[in-house]
Amino acid sequence: MRQRKRRIFDLEAGECRYPITDEPPHLFCGRRALTDCPYCPHHRALCHVGKDGSGMDRLKSEVESINPAAVDYSARIEDVAE
């Protein structure tokens, strides 16, 4: 799923609030966020998975609890940690 590139005021509840631009206009991801997290699975991985892969098992279980078919997606998230 592609980023939606939304302004902060246009984001709705449950949309990823990861900033994707540094310069104005400041835009945010806008994909569906994880439950109890302001970020989508991809951006959560960027923020919370260590370079050594620590935290990956917890992230995979969170993603799979939202969508059991997301196993393939969560496997691709591992590339982010490398």
Secondary structure by P-SEA (a helix, b strand, c coil): ccccccccccccccccccccccccccccccccccccccccaaaaaaccccccccaaaaaaaaaaaacccaaaaaaaaccccc
